[in-house]
Amino acid sequence: MKLNKSLFFLIFGRILQAFLAIATMKFATFYLSPKEMGNYYVLSSIATLFGIILISPIGQFVNRKFHSWYDHGILFQRLFTYNYYVIAVSCLSIPIVYIAKKYFGFVTDISFKEVLVLSFTSIYLNTWFGTITPAFNMLEKRISFTWLTLLNLGGSLALSILLVVLYGRLGAYWYAGQYILFQFIITLIALWLFTRLIREKRTSNLFKLQINSNQINNVIKFSIPLMIATFFMWLLNDSYRFIVEKMLGLEVLGNLAVSFSVSASIFALLESLFQQIYFPGFYRKITSDDSYARLVACQELIDVAFPAFIFTTIFLVCSSPFILRLLTSAAYSNSWIFVIFGCGISLARVLTNIISSIAHSELNTKKLIVPYVAGGILTVALMTGLLSFYKSHYVIGIVLLAMNFCVLVLMKHYMFKIVKANIPWKNIFEVTLLALPFMLEIFFWKKTNLINSFVVMGLFGIYYLFILFKKFSKTLVQS
């Protein structure tokens, strides 16, 4: 049983990416105060708001049609048309951010000009880097994908450090280095390589919108329910940053967001690796007209994801004090309890995303609306209500954790009505038993200096990787 060269390089690249992510978090918390980290996360939330509500639904339609467009030689043409939409959304961010800042008092610590420029530019560049670079993986050019990802992380980190050292330790400068300056360069490189890869015949009227009413209706039917769902998903996962900024202040937000982001970043890294390995085959399979073939594709995804991410969550929960000490500066090391909250929140979010793939398979995204609407509204209502009476930071963690698991349960209920999939309880029980040795880490929680954290994470990390590979190496090879 052998892993092919490109898959091995993808996994090796993800290890390097993990080190770069660690370095980014470490340097960010070293150079930026909790208040400036708060500013950085507020800016990130603005880009996320437009990204997941207006960009992501159309982007997911692009993913769903990617292989079909590629097979018919019209992929570049469709992406060029998509660019008009991306420009429109980026422009739309200007008046909305202006109104939010001027009339609702959000983003109070950064000037109008900075917020507007940073928001517009990062939305546009993030969209195209997030569209073109994963396209290499969709076409199984994993080595190119990995190099581009690593170059972006490394170059963005270097520019962020340079900006805060030369111009001041401000969250806005760190954000510009992370999401704008180097990303502009790497996006142009990725686009040039992509056009050479597909070698698609260009039409003479490329700038003309080549889309008919039937195609527009298909996009609307698929994407509008997703836009509604993702707005409430944003309320569920990101609105707390604006609530905390208004009710508790930027410094509190910085401390909380760093702790939550440690968990979220690790899960995002693992989820990204999972998607890059399994999603190209998944999207290829669900193009089939055979409903049973689509069911099998969805079930295979669930069978791998649920036990793998639950096993990961147990490891990260038991390792939380050591993770926070290794990934952030000493000033944040006492907030490890919120890393645990973050692990639970991220687990529920990832599993919800996996289950929601059923809606994409069946082109029935309307079913995604109810779970996210319920979760989003309840999150905002409970958090603002409880914080009015209890100024405890734990309120935020408890509400986010509870609401994310409520959404997971609701999503399972609605998605399993569309496709008769099953939760792999047997495999979950097996990996839970295999995760019991992680409980030994609890005995070392009071000794979280840098050396002890490194040793404990190293030893238990080796065990984690060994079990993960033993359990899922067969599916890796098949993918």
LINPE-V470570 format. One record per pair of residues at least 4 apart in sequence whose ideal C-beta (glycine too) atoms are under 7 Angstrom apart, sorted by the first residue. I is the first residue (numbers start at 1). J is the second residue. D is the distance in Angstrom with one decimal. If there is no record, write none. Layout:
i->I j->J d->D
i->I j->J d->D
This chain:
i->1 j->473 d->6.7
i->1 j->477 d->5.5
i->3 j->7 d->4.9
i->3 j->8 d->4.8
i->3 j->476 d->6.3
i->3 j->477 d->6.3
i->4 j->8 d->7.0
i->5 j->9 d->6.3
i->6 j->10 d->6.4
i->6 j->142 d->4.1
i->6 j->143 d->5.5
i->7 j->11 d->6.6
i->7 j->142 d->6.6
i->7 j->476 d->6.8
i->8 j->12 d->6.2
i->9 j->13 d->5.9
i->9 j->142 d->6.4
i->9 j->143 d->5.2
i->9 j->146 d->5.9
i->10 j->14 d->6.5
i->10 j->142 d->4.5
i->10 j->146 d->5.5
i->10 j->276 d->6.2
i->11 j->15 d->6.9
i->12 j->16 d->6.8
i->13 j->17 d->6.1
i->13 j->146 d->3.4
i->13 j->149 d->6.9
i->13 j->150 d->5.9
i->14 j->18 d->6.4
i->14 j->269 d->6.9
i->14 j->273 d->4.7
i->15 j->19 d->6.9
i->16 j->20 d->6.5
i->16 j->150 d->5.7
i->17 j->21 d->6.2
i->17 j->149 d->6.2
i->17 j->150 d->6.1
i->17 j->153 d->6.1
i->17 j->269 d->6.5
i->18 j->22 d->6.4
i->18 j->269 d->5.9
i->19 j->23 d->6.4
i->20 j->24 d->6.3
i->20 j->150 d->6.9
i->20 j->153 d->4.2
i->20 j->154 d->5.9
i->20 j->157 d->6.4
i->21 j->25 d->6.5
i->21 j->265 d->5.7
i->21 j->269 d->6.1
i->22 j->26 d->6.1
i->22 j->327 d->5.5
i->23 j->27 d->6.1
i->23 j->157 d->6.2
i->24 j->28 d->6.1
i->24 j->157 d->5.1
i->25 j->29 d->6.3
i->25 j->262 d->6.8
i->25 j->265 d->6.7
i->25 j->327 d->4.7
i->25 j->328 d->6.0
i->26 j->30 d->6.2
i->26 j->327 d->6.2
i->26 j->328 d->6.6
i->27 j->31 d->6.0
i->27 j->157 d->6.8
i->27 j->161 d->5.9
i->28 j->32 d->5.7
i->28 j->37 d->6.9
i->28 j->174 d->6.1
i->29 j->37 d->6.9
i->29 j->258 d->6.2
i->29 j->328 d->4.2
i->29 j->329 d->4.3
i->29 j->332 d->5.7
i->30 j->329 d->4.9
i->31 j->164 d->4.8
i->31 j->169 d->5.1
i->32 j->36 d->4.0
i->32 j->37 d->5.0
i->32 j->40 d->6.6
i->32 j->169 d->5.8
i->32 j->171 d->6.0
i->32 j->174 d->6.1
i->33 j->37 d->7.0
i->34 j->38 d->6.5
i->34 j->251 d->4.7
i->34 j->254 d->3.4
i->34 j->255 d->5.1
i->35 j->39 d->6.9
i->35 j->250 d->4.6
i->35 j->251 d->4.8
i->35 j->254 d->5.8
i->36 j->40 d->6.4
i->36 j->169 d->6.3
i->36 j->170 d->5.8
i->36 j->171 d->4.2
i->37 j->41 d->6.4
i->37 j->171 d->6.5
i->37 j->254 d->3.6
i->37 j->257 d->6.6
i->37 j->258 d->5.7
i->38 j->42 d->6.4
i->38 j->245 d->6.7
i->38 j->250 d->3.5
i->38 j->251 d->6.5
i->38 j->253 d->4.0
i->38 j->254 d->3.8
i->38 j->257 d->6.8
i->39 j->43 d->6.6
i->39 j->109 d->5.5
i->39 j->110 d->6.0
i->39 j->171 d->3.4
i->39 j->172 d->6.6
i->39 j->250 d->6.4
i->40 j->44 d->6.4
i->40 j->171 d->3.5
i->40 j->174 d->5.6
i->40 j->175 d->5.4
i->41 j->45 d->6.3
i->41 j->241 d->5.6
i->41 j->253 d->6.6
i->41 j->257 d->4.2
i->42 j->46 d->7.0
i->42 j->107 d->5.5
i->42 j->241 d->5.9
i->42 j->245 d->6.2
i->43 j->47 d->6.9
i->43 j->118 d->5.9
i->43 j->171 d->6.8
i->43 j->172 d->6.9
i->43 j->175 d->4.8
i->44 j->48 d->6.1
i->45 j->49 d->6.3
i->45 j->238 d->4.8
i->45 j->241 d->4.8
i->45 j->242 d->6.9
i->46 j->97 d->6.2
i->46 j->119 d->5.1
i->47 j->51 d->5.7
i->47 j->119 d->6.4
i->47 j->122 d->4.9
i->47 j->123 d->5.5
i->47 j->126 d->6.3
i->48 j->52 d->5.9
i->48 j->234 d->6.6
i->48 j->238 d->5.5
i->49 j->53 d->6.1
i->49 j->234 d->5.5
i->49 j->238 d->7.0
i->50 j->54 d->5.4
i->50 j->55 d->6.5
i->50 j->89 d->5.9
i->50 j->93 d->5.3
i->50 j->123 d->5.1
i->51 j->55 d->4.9
i->51 j->56 d->6.0
i->51 j->123 d->6.6
i->51 j->126 d->6.4
i->52 j->56 d->4.6
i->52 j->230 d->4.5
i->52 j->233 d->6.5
i->52 j->234 d->5.6
i->53 j->227 d->5.7
i->53 j->230 d->5.0
i->53 j->231 d->4.8
i->53 j->234 d->6.1
i->54 j->89 d->4.6
i->54 j->227 d->6.6
i->55 j->59 d->5.7
i->55 j->86 d->6.9
i->55 j->89 d->5.9
i->55 j->127 d->5.1
i->56 j->60 d->6.1
i->56 j->230 d->5.8
i->57 j->61 d->6.8
i->57 j->223 d->4.0
i->57 j->226 d->3.4
i->57 j->227 d->4.9
i->57 j->230 d->6.2
i->58 j->62 d->6.6
i->58 j->82 d->6.8
i->58 j->85 d->6.1
i->58 j->219 d->6.8
i->58 j->223 d->5.4
i->59 j->63 d->6.6
i->59 j->131 d->6.4
i->60 j->64 d->6.4
i->60 j->226 d->6.4
i->60 j->360 d->6.4
i->61 j->65 d->6.4
i->61 j->219 d->5.7
i->61 j->222 d->4.9
i->61 j->223 d->5.5
i->62 j->66 d->6.1
i->62 j->82 d->6.3
i->62 j->131 d->7.0
i->63 j->283 d->6.2
i->64 j->283 d->6.9
i->64 j->360 d->5.9
i->65 j->69 d->5.4
i->66 j->70 d->6.2
i->66 j->138 d->5.5
i->66 j->283 d->6.7
i->67 j->71 d->6.1
i->67 j->283 d->6.4
i->67 j->284 d->5.7
i->67 j->287 d->5.9
i->68 j->72 d->6.4
i->68 j->287 d->6.2
i->69 j->74 d->5.1
i->69 j->75 d->4.3
i->69 j->78 d->5.1
i->70 j->75 d->4.6
i->73 j->200 d->5.6
i->73 j->201 d->6.5
i->74 j->78 d->5.7
i->75 j->79 d->6.3
i->75 j->198 d->6.0
i->75 j->200 d->6.2
i->76 j->80 d->6.2
i->76 j->195 d->6.8
i->76 j->198 d->6.1
i->76 j->200 d->4.6
i->77 j->81 d->6.8
i->77 j->203 d->6.3
i->77 j->206 d->7.0
i->77 j->210 d->6.1
i->78 j->82 d->6.4
i->79 j->83 d->6.9
i->80 j->206 d->5.8
i->81 j->209 d->6.0
i->81 j->210 d->6.3
i->81 j->211 d->5.7
i->82 j->86 d->6.4
i->83 j->87 d->6.4
i->84 j->88 d->6.5
i->84 j->209 d->6.8
i->85 j->89 d->6.5
i->86 j->90 d->6.4
i->86 j->124 d->6.1
i->86 j->127 d->5.0
i->86 j->128 d->6.9
i->87 j->91 d->6.4
i->88 j->92 d->6.3
i->89 j->123 d->6.6
i->90 j->120 d->5.2
i->90 j->123 d->4.8
i->90 j->124 d->4.3
i->92 j->96 d->6.3
i->93 j->97 d->5.6
i->93 j->119 d->4.9
i->93 j->120 d->5.6
i->93 j->123 d->5.6
i->94 j->98 d->6.3
i->94 j->116 d->5.5
i->94 j->120 d->6.0
i->95 j->99 d->6.3
i->96 j->100 d->6.3
i->97 j->101 d->6.2
i->97 j->115 d->5.8
i->97 j->116 d->5.9
i->97 j->119 d->5.1
i->98 j->102 d->5.9
i->98 j->112 d->6.9
i->98 j->116 d->6.7
i->99 j->103 d->5.5
i->100 j->104 d->5.1
i->100 j->106 d->4.8
i->101 j->106 d->5.8
i->101 j->107 d->5.1
i->101 j->112 d->6.4
i->101 j->115 d->6.1
i->105 j->246 d->7.0
i->106 j->242 d->5.6
i->107 j->115 d->5.3
i->109 j->250 d->6.3
i->110 j->114 d->5.1
i->110 j->115 d->5.2
i->110 j->172 d->5.6
i->111 j->115 d->6.9
i->112 j->116 d->6.1
i->113 j->117 d->6.2
i->114 j->118 d->5.9
i->114 j->172 d->5.3
i->115 j->119 d->5.9
i->116 j->120 d->6.2
i->117 j->121 d->6.1
i->118 j->122 d->5.9
i->118 j->172 d->6.5
i->118 j->175 d->6.0
i->118 j->176 d->6.3
i->118 j->180 d->7.0
i->119 j->123 d->6.2
i->120 j->124 d->6.7
i->121 j->125 d->6.1
i->121 j->180 d->5.0
i->122 j->126 d->5.5
i->122 j->179 d->4.2
i->122 j->180 d->5.6
i->123 j->127 d->6.4
i->124 j->128 d->6.8
i->125 j->129 d->6.1
i->125 j->179 d->6.8
i->125 j->180 d->6.2
i->125 j->183 d->4.7
i->125 j->184 d->5.8
i->125 j->187 d->5.8
i->126 j->130 d->5.7
i->126 j->179 d->6.1
i->127 j->131 d->6.1
i->128 j->132 d->5.8
i->128 j->187 d->5.1
i->129 j->133 d->5.7
i->129 j->152 d->6.7
i->129 j->183 d->5.4
i->129 j->186 d->6.6
i->129 j->187 d->4.7
i->129 j->190 d->6.7
i->130 j->134 d->6.7
i->131 j->135 d->6.7
i->132 j->187 d->6.8
i->132 j->190 d->4.5
i->132 j->191 d->5.6
i->132 j->194 d->5.2
i->133 j->145 d->6.1
i->133 j->148 d->5.0
i->133 j->149 d->6.3
i->133 j->190 d->5.3
i->134 j->138 d->6.3
i->134 j->145 d->6.9
i->135 j->139 d->6.4
i->135 j->194 d->6.1
i->136 j->141 d->4.2
i->136 j->144 d->4.5
i->136 j->145 d->3.9
i->136 j->148 d->6.9
i->137 j->142 d->5.8
i->137 j->145 d->4.3
i->137 j->276 d->4.9
i->137 j->280 d->6.3
i->138 j->280 d->5.3
i->139 j->197 d->6.8
i->140 j->280 d->6.1
i->141 j->145 d->6.2
i->141 j->197 d->6.6
i->142 j->146 d->6.1
i->143 j->147 d->6.5
i->144 j->148 d->6.4
i->144 j->193 d->6.4
i->145 j->149 d->6.3
i->146 j->150 d->6.3
i->147 j->151 d->6.1
i->148 j->152 d->6.4
i->148 j->186 d->6.4
i->148 j->190 d->5.3
i->149 j->153 d->6.5
i->150 j->154 d->6.1
i->151 j->155 d->5.7
i->151 j->186 d->5.7
i->152 j->156 d->5.9
i->152 j->182 d->6.7
i->152 j->183 d->6.3
i->152 j->186 d->4.6
i->153 j->157 d->6.3
i->154 j->158 d->6.4
i->155 j->159 d->6.3
i->155 j->182 d->3.9
i->155 j->186 d->6.5
i->156 j->160 d->6.2
i->156 j->177 d->6.0
i->156 j->178 d->4.9
i->156 j->182 d->4.7
i->156 j->183 d->6.5
i->157 j->161 d->6.5
i->158 j->162 d->6.3
i->159 j->163 d->6.2
i->159 j->177 d->3.9
i->159 j->181 d->5.0
i->159 j->182 d->4.9
i->160 j->164 d->6.5
i->160 j->174 d->4.8
i->160 j->177 d->3.0
i->160 j->178 d->5.3
i->161 j->165 d->6.0
i->162 j->166 d->6.0
i->163 j->167 d->5.6
i->163 j->173 d->4.1
i->163 j->174 d->7.0
i->163 j->176 d->6.2
i->163 j->177 d->4.8
i->164 j->168 d->6.7
i->164 j->169 d->5.0
i->164 j->170 d->6.9
i->164 j->173 d->5.1
i->164 j->174 d->5.7
i->167 j->173 d->5.5
i->168 j->173 d->6.4
i->171 j->175 d->6.1
i->172 j->176 d->6.5
i->173 j->177 d->6.6
i->174 j->178 d->6.3
i->175 j->179 d->6.0
i->176 j->180 d->4.9
i->176 j->181 d->6.0
i->177 j->181 d->5.9
i->179 j->183 d->5.8
i->180 j->184 d->6.5
i->182 j->186 d->6.1
i->183 j->187 d->5.8
i->184 j->188 d->6.8
i->185 j->189 d->6.6
i->186 j->190 d->6.2
i->187 j->191 d->6.3
i->188 j->192 d->6.5
i->189 j->193 d->6.4
i->190 j->194 d->6.1
i->191 j->195 d->6.5
i->192 j->196 d->6.7
i->193 j->197 d->6.2
i->194 j->198 d->6.6
i->202 j->206 d->6.0
i->211 j->215 d->4.8
i->211 j->216 d->6.1
i->213 j->217 d->6.3
i->214 j->218 d->6.7
i->215 j->219 d->6.6
i->216 j->220 d->6.2
i->217 j->221 d->6.1
i->218 j->222 d->6.4
i->219 j->223 d->5.5
i->220 j->224 d->5.4
i->222 j->226 d->7.0
i->222 j->363 d->6.0
i->222 j->365 d->5.8
i->223 j->227 d->6.1
i->224 j->228 d->6.7
i->225 j->229 d->6.2
i->225 j->365 d->4.2
i->225 j->366 d->4.3
i->225 j->368 d->6.2
i->225 j->369 d->5.5
i->226 j->230 d->5.8
i->226 j->365 d->4.8
i->226 j->368 d->6.6
i->227 j->231 d->6.5
i->228 j->369 d->5.2
i->229 j->233 d->6.1
i->229 j->368 d->4.0
i->229 j->369 d->5.0
i->229 j->372 d->4.4
i->230 j->234 d->6.4
i->231 j->235 d->6.8
i->232 j->236 d->6.4
i->232 j->372 d->4.0
i->232 j->373 d->4.7
i->232 j->375 d->6.6
i->232 j->376 d->3.1
i->232 j->377 d->7.0
i->233 j->237 d->6.3
i->233 j->372 d->4.7
i->233 j->376 d->6.7
i->234 j->238 d->5.1
i->234 j->239 d->6.6
i->235 j->239 d->4.5
i->235 j->376 d->3.3
i->235 j->379 d->6.0
i->235 j->380 d->5.6
i->236 j->372 d->6.5
i->236 j->375 d->4.5
i->236 j->376 d->4.7
i->236 j->379 d->5.1
i->236 j->403 d->6.0
i->236 j->404 d->6.7
i->236 j->407 d->6.4
i->237 j->349 d->6.6
i->239 j->243 d->6.2
i->239 j->379 d->6.8
i->239 j->380 d->5.7
i->240 j->244 d->5.8
i->240 j->383 d->6.1
i->240 j->396 d->5.7
i->240 j->400 d->6.4
i->241 j->245 d->6.3
i->241 j->253 d->6.0
i->241 j->257 d->6.3
i->242 j->246 d->6.4
i->243 j->247 d->5.9
i->243 j->383 d->5.5
i->243 j->384 d->5.9
i->244 j->248 d->4.9
i->244 j->252 d->6.0
i->244 j->253 d->4.4
i->244 j->256 d->6.4
i->244 j->396 d->6.6
i->245 j->250 d->5.9
i->245 j->253 d->5.2
i->247 j->387 d->5.1
i->248 j->252 d->4.0
i->248 j->253 d->6.9
i->248 j->391 d->6.9
i->249 j->253 d->6.9
i->250 j->254 d->6.2
i->251 j->255 d->6.8
i->252 j->256 d->6.2
i->252 j->393 d->6.9
i->253 j->257 d->5.6
i->254 j->258 d->6.3
i->255 j->259 d->6.8
i->255 j->332 d->6.5
i->255 j->335 d->5.6
i->256 j->260 d->6.2
i->256 j->338 d->6.0
i->256 j->393 d->6.3
i->256 j->396 d->6.2
i->257 j->261 d->5.6
i->258 j->262 d->6.7
i->258 j->328 d->6.0
i->258 j->332 d->5.3
i->259 j->324 d->6.8
i->259 j->332 d->7.0
i->259 j->335 d->4.3
i->259 j->338 d->3.5
i->259 j->339 d->5.2
i->259 j->342 d->6.2
i->260 j->264 d->5.9
i->260 j->338 d->6.1
i->260 j->342 d->4.2
i->261 j->265 d->5.6
i->262 j->266 d->6.8
i->262 j->323 d->6.1
i->262 j->324 d->5.9
i->262 j->327 d->5.4
i->262 j->328 d->6.8
i->262 j->339 d->5.3
i->262 j->342 d->6.6
i->263 j->267 d->6.3
i->263 j->316 d->6.6
i->263 j->339 d->5.4
i->263 j->342 d->3.0
i->263 j->343 d->4.7
i->263 j->346 d->5.1
i->264 j->268 d->5.9
i->264 j->342 d->6.0
i->264 j->346 d->5.3
i->265 j->269 d->6.4
i->266 j->270 d->6.5
i->266 j->316 d->6.4
i->267 j->271 d->5.8
i->267 j->346 d->3.8
i->267 j->350 d->5.8
i->268 j->272 d->6.1
i->269 j->273 d->6.6
i->270 j->274 d->6.3
i->270 j->312 d->6.1
i->271 j->275 d->6.3
i->271 j->350 d->5.3
i->272 j->276 d->6.2
i->273 j->277 d->6.4
i->274 j->278 d->6.0
i->274 j->305 d->6.5
i->275 j->279 d->4.4
i->277 j->476 d->6.6
i->277 j->479 d->5.2
i->278 j->282 d->5.7
i->278 j->301 d->6.3
i->278 j->304 d->6.7
i->278 j->479 d->5.6
i->279 j->283 d->5.9
i->280 j->284 d->6.4
i->281 j->285 d->6.2
i->281 j->479 d->5.6
i->282 j->286 d->6.4
i->282 j->297 d->5.4
i->282 j->301 d->5.8
i->285 j->293 d->6.1
i->285 j->297 d->3.9
i->286 j->294 d->5.0
i->286 j->297 d->5.3
i->286 j->361 d->4.3
i->288 j->293 d->4.2
i->288 j->294 d->6.2
i->290 j->294 d->6.9
i->291 j->295 d->6.4
i->292 j->296 d->6.5
i->293 j->297 d->6.5
i->294 j->298 d->6.5
i->294 j->361 d->4.8
i->294 j->362 d->6.9
i->295 j->299 d->6.2
i->295 j->419 d->5.3
i->295 j->420 d->7.0
i->295 j->421 d->6.9
i->296 j->300 d->6.2
i->297 j->301 d->6.7
i->297 j->361 d->6.7
i->298 j->302 d->6.5
i->298 j->357 d->6.3
i->298 j->358 d->5.1
i->298 j->361 d->5.6
i->298 j->419 d->5.5
i->298 j->421 d->5.5
i->299 j->303 d->6.1
i->299 j->421 d->5.1
i->300 j->304 d->6.7
i->301 j->305 d->5.9
i->301 j->354 d->6.0
i->301 j->357 d->6.0
i->302 j->306 d->5.8
i->302 j->354 d->6.1
i->302 j->421 d->5.7
i->302 j->424 d->6.7
i->303 j->424 d->4.9
i->303 j->427 d->6.8
i->304 j->308 d->5.9
i->304 j->472 d->6.2
i->304 j->475 d->5.5
i->305 j->309 d->5.8
i->305 j->351 d->6.9
i->305 j->354 d->4.4
i->306 j->310 d->6.2
i->306 j->351 d->6.4
i->306 j->423 d->6.4
i->306 j->424 d->5.6
i->306 j->428 d->5.9
i->307 j->311 d->6.1
i->307 j->424 d->6.3
i->307 j->427 d->4.2
i->307 j->428 d->5.2
i->307 j->431 d->4.4
i->308 j->312 d->6.4
i->308 j->468 d->6.6
i->308 j->472 d->6.2
i->309 j->313 d->6.3
i->309 j->347 d->5.9
i->309 j->350 d->5.4
i->309 j->351 d->6.4
i->310 j->314 d->6.8
i->310 j->347 d->7.0
i->310 j->428 d->5.7
i->310 j->431 d->6.2
i->310 j->432 d->6.9
i->311 j->315 d->6.7
i->311 j->431 d->4.1
i->311 j->434 d->6.9
i->311 j->435 d->5.4
i->311 j->467 d->6.9
i->311 j->468 d->6.7
i->312 j->316 d->6.2
i->313 j->317 d->6.1
i->313 j->343 d->5.3
i->313 j->347 d->4.5
i->314 j->318 d->6.4
i->314 j->435 d->4.0
i->314 j->438 d->5.6
i->315 j->319 d->6.0
i->315 j->435 d->6.6
i->315 j->438 d->5.3
i->315 j->460 d->6.9
i->315 j->464 d->4.8
i->316 j->320 d->6.6
i->316 j->323 d->6.7
i->316 j->343 d->4.8
i->317 j->340 d->5.3
i->317 j->343 d->5.0
i->318 j->438 d->4.0
i->318 j->439 d->6.2
i->318 j->441 d->4.3
i->318 j->442 d->6.4
i->319 j->323 d->5.2
i->319 j->441 d->5.9
i->319 j->457 d->6.0
i->319 j->460 d->6.5
i->320 j->324 d->6.4
i->320 j->336 d->4.7
i->320 j->339 d->4.1
i->320 j->340 d->5.0
i->320 j->343 d->7.0
i->321 j->325 d->6.4
i->321 j->336 d->4.2
i->321 j->445 d->5.2
i->321 j->448 d->4.6
i->322 j->326 d->6.2
i->322 j->448 d->6.0
i->322 j->453 d->3.9
i->322 j->456 d->5.2
i->322 j->457 d->5.0
i->323 j->327 d->5.8
i->323 j->339 d->6.2
i->323 j->457 d->7.0
i->324 j->328 d->5.7
i->324 j->332 d->6.4
i->324 j->333 d->5.7
i->324 j->335 d->6.6
i->324 j->336 d->4.6
i->324 j->339 d->5.3
i->325 j->333 d->5.0
i->325 j->448 d->4.9
i->325 j->450 d->6.4
i->325 j->453 d->4.4
i->326 j->453 d->5.2
i->326 j->454 d->6.6
i->326 j->457 d->6.4
i->328 j->332 d->4.2
i->328 j->333 d->6.9
i->333 j->448 d->6.6
i->337 j->341 d->6.9
i->338 j->342 d->6.1
i->338 j->397 d->5.7
i->339 j->343 d->6.6
i->341 j->345 d->6.2
i->341 j->397 d->3.5
i->341 j->400 d->6.9
i->341 j->401 d->5.5
i->342 j->346 d->6.0
i->343 j->347 d->6.3
i->344 j->348 d->6.6
i->344 j->401 d->4.8
i->345 j->349 d->6.3
i->345 j->400 d->5.2
i->345 j->401 d->5.5
i->345 j->404 d->5.0
i->346 j->350 d->6.1
i->347 j->351 d->6.3
i->348 j->352 d->6.1
i->348 j->404 d->3.7
i->348 j->405 d->4.8
i->348 j->407 d->7.0
i->348 j->408 d->4.6
i->349 j->353 d->6.5
i->349 j->404 d->5.8
i->350 j->354 d->6.6
i->351 j->355 d->6.4
i->351 j->408 d->5.7
i->352 j->356 d->6.1
i->352 j->407 d->5.7
i->352 j->408 d->4.8
i->352 j->411 d->5.0
i->355 j->411 d->5.1
i->355 j->412 d->5.7
i->355 j->415 d->4.8
i->356 j->368 d->5.7
i->356 j->411 d->6.0
i->356 j->415 d->6.5
i->357 j->361 d->6.2
i->358 j->362 d->6.4
i->358 j->415 d->4.3
i->358 j->418 d->5.6
i->358 j->419 d->4.9
i->358 j->421 d->6.8
i->359 j->364 d->5.3
i->359 j->365 d->4.9
i->359 j->367 d->5.4
i->359 j->368 d->5.3
i->359 j->415 d->6.5
i->359 j->418 d->6.9
i->362 j->418 d->5.4
i->362 j->419 d->6.6
i->364 j->418 d->5.8
i->367 j->414 d->4.7
i->367 j->415 d->6.7
i->367 j->418 d->6.2
i->368 j->372 d->6.4
i->369 j->373 d->5.8
i->370 j->374 d->6.3
i->370 j->410 d->6.6
i->370 j->414 d->6.5
i->371 j->375 d->6.2
i->371 j->407 d->4.8
i->371 j->410 d->3.7
i->371 j->411 d->4.6
i->371 j->414 d->6.4
i->372 j->376 d->5.8
i->372 j->407 d->6.3
i->373 j->377 d->6.2
i->374 j->378 d->6.1
i->374 j->410 d->6.3
i->375 j->379 d->6.1
i->375 j->403 d->4.9
i->375 j->406 d->5.9
i->375 j->407 d->3.8
i->376 j->380 d->6.7
i->377 j->381 d->6.1
i->378 j->382 d->5.7
i->378 j->403 d->5.7
i->379 j->383 d->6.0
i->379 j->399 d->6.1
i->379 j->400 d->6.9
i->379 j->403 d->4.6
i->380 j->384 d->6.1
i->381 j->385 d->5.9
i->382 j->386 d->5.8
i->382 j->399 d->4.9
i->383 j->387 d->6.0
i->383 j->395 d->6.9
i->383 j->396 d->6.5
i->383 j->399 d->4.9
i->384 j->388 d->6.6
i->386 j->390 d->5.6
i->386 j->395 d->4.7
i->386 j->399 d->6.8
i->387 j->391 d->6.6
i->387 j->395 d->5.8
i->390 j->395 d->5.5
i->394 j->398 d->5.8
i->395 j->399 d->6.1
i->396 j->400 d->6.3
i->397 j->401 d->6.1
i->398 j->402 d->6.1
i->399 j->403 d->6.0
i->400 j->404 d->6.2
i->401 j->405 d->6.7
i->402 j->406 d->6.4
i->403 j->407 d->6.5
i->404 j->408 d->6.6
i->405 j->409 d->6.5
i->406 j->410 d->6.4
i->407 j->411 d->6.0
i->408 j->412 d->6.5
i->409 j->413 d->6.6
i->410 j->414 d->6.5
i->411 j->415 d->5.7
i->412 j->416 d->5.8
i->415 j->419 d->6.9
i->416 j->420 d->6.7
i->416 j->421 d->5.7
i->424 j->428 d->6.1
i->425 j->429 d->6.3
i->426 j->430 d->6.6
i->427 j->431 d->6.5
i->428 j->432 d->6.3
i->429 j->433 d->6.7
i->430 j->434 d->6.5
i->431 j->435 d->6.1
i->431 j->471 d->6.7
i->434 j->467 d->5.2
i->437 j->463 d->6.5
i->438 j->460 d->6.1
i->441 j->456 d->6.0
i->441 j->460 d->6.0
i->444 j->452 d->6.6
i->444 j->456 d->5.4
i->447 j->452 d->4.7
i->448 j->452 d->6.5
i->448 j->453 d->5.5
i->449 j->453 d->6.8
i->450 j->454 d->6.4
i->451 j->455 d->6.4
i->452 j->456 d->6.1
i->453 j->457 d->6.0
i->454 j->458 d->6.0
i->455 j->459 d->6.4
i->456 j->460 d->6.2
i->457 j->461 d->5.3
i->458 j->462 d->6.7
i->460 j->464 d->6.2
i->461 j->465 d->6.4
i->462 j->466 d->6.2
i->463 j->467 d->6.4
i->464 j->468 d->6.2
i->465 j->469 d->6.1
i->466 j->470 d->6.3
i->467 j->471 d->6.1
i->468 j->472 d->6.2
i->469 j->473 d->5.2
i->472 j->476 d->5.9
i->473 j->477 d->6.5
i->474 j->478 d->6.5
i->475 j->479 d->6.1
